[in-house]
Amino acid sequence: MDEEAQLSEQYSDINRIAIERHSQRLAIAFIVSGLFFMLLPGTFLGVWKLIDISREHTVSGLDPAWLQAHGQAQIFGWIGSFIIGIGFYSLTKMQGTKRFPVRMGWAAWILWTLGITSRWIGGTTGWHWRILLPLSAAVELVAFWLFGRSLRQRRTQGNSKPKEHWLKAVIVSTFGFLAVLVINLVILIHLAQTGDSPALPHALDQKMALLALWGMIVPTIFAFNARWLSLFAGLRQPNWVPFFTAYAFLVVALLTLFTQWRSISAIAFLFSALLAVDALHVWESAVQPAKLLHVHRSFPLFLRMTYIWLVISCILEMLAVPYDRSGGIWGASRHALTVGFIAGMVFAIGQRVLPAFCGMRVLWSTRLMFWSLLLLYLGCALRVIFEPLAYENYWNVAWRALPFSALIELAAVTLFALNIVVTLLLPPAHLRPQVSSVTAS
Ligand code: HEM
């Protein structure tokens, strides 16, 4: 090899390392801010409010702005930050081009974090909320646009190979995310002009929560699952026709959500979930061994169980349409979706992929991974069983179980955060003399 070729190869190696470092640092920033939103403005607030609700024996006495701030922190602050952080890391890396969009990435992180924080402060304190709320939604939208722009740039500069199906699903989900942010902005501008408090009216708020959960988070999970379930859990490759039909049912469900046909919407959500289960072969035997290095051996089981929560959530949603009177069945359905399916998925897959995405690290403790998932599912089961019984006044004793469910979930979330934070604080595996003994347990 001549000198020039050698130099060019060395340059491209240095460049590749620089790109890797930039994308890892950005992923870490999104993950750490996401963990913060999950813990304090999200879970801690949710636990506190559930204890208040259980003491009062009703949800109606609470300020809805606080509950909405909890939902916002979890959906956009936690899950939204994780989606964008993982997207920046994995998608820009996949395009395989020569520069990482450093400035755009950091600008997106600053704006996104600012937007979420100002929405939370405006909602909970009411401080200049008529300005702060629409501004927060606009800032979040600009942050997301920067994220989308850097992905698009990579695509046009990068290779021109035909896109894989799972990547098409990721693109569809990205448009879902964008649509949710645009609708959020329009609604908050309208609220600022016509409303008399920073809380959205109840019926609209419930629909917006469903729109964000099913229009932005669920499709993204389906898309990444299409890539990762076969890779990590050894499941068969997805069947693409039922897989994309699940997306079509999601669209039908979301469109009918805003009409009188709530039962059609609920049925369409259930069909979408069942089609995804079938297409991704979630409950079929694995065709190759799962990749269990550096994760707990129960990982595939917990992964499959998330889809049980998804189906339970849809069934409860169908029951909520005719029978819900005080928000108990609907609340249980939402909790099965948010904690059982979404948080369960993040705890399982997240502890598998995040250490690698954040600098080729190894998960600190596989034991903590197991306990975080077990406690999460236990807390979720208590909540999903007892919330309808208590809220709908079927069984008064059920009120006593709800604070326990909240505290168990708080413990689960804290263990998850602790495991990720210590993992990030420890040096990457290749810089350590030997991988910590806790990991091997
Ligand atoms: C981990 C423990 C959690 C606790 C203790 C908790 C608690 C609560 C409580 C008490 C409510 C009020 C409505 C009701 O009584 O059902 C609520 C609503 C809500 N939660 Fe959670 N939650 C938790 C996790 C999550 C997660 C992980 C998400 C999303 C990823 C989430 C999203 C929401 C949403 C969207 C609402 C509706 C807010 C609104 O009315 O606008 N929650 N939660």
Residues whose N, C-alpha, C, O or C-beta is under 5 A from the ligand:
A	BS01	HEM	T43 G46 V47 K49 L50 V59 L67 Q68 G71 Q74 I75 D205 A209 G331 T338 V339 I342 A343 A406 E409
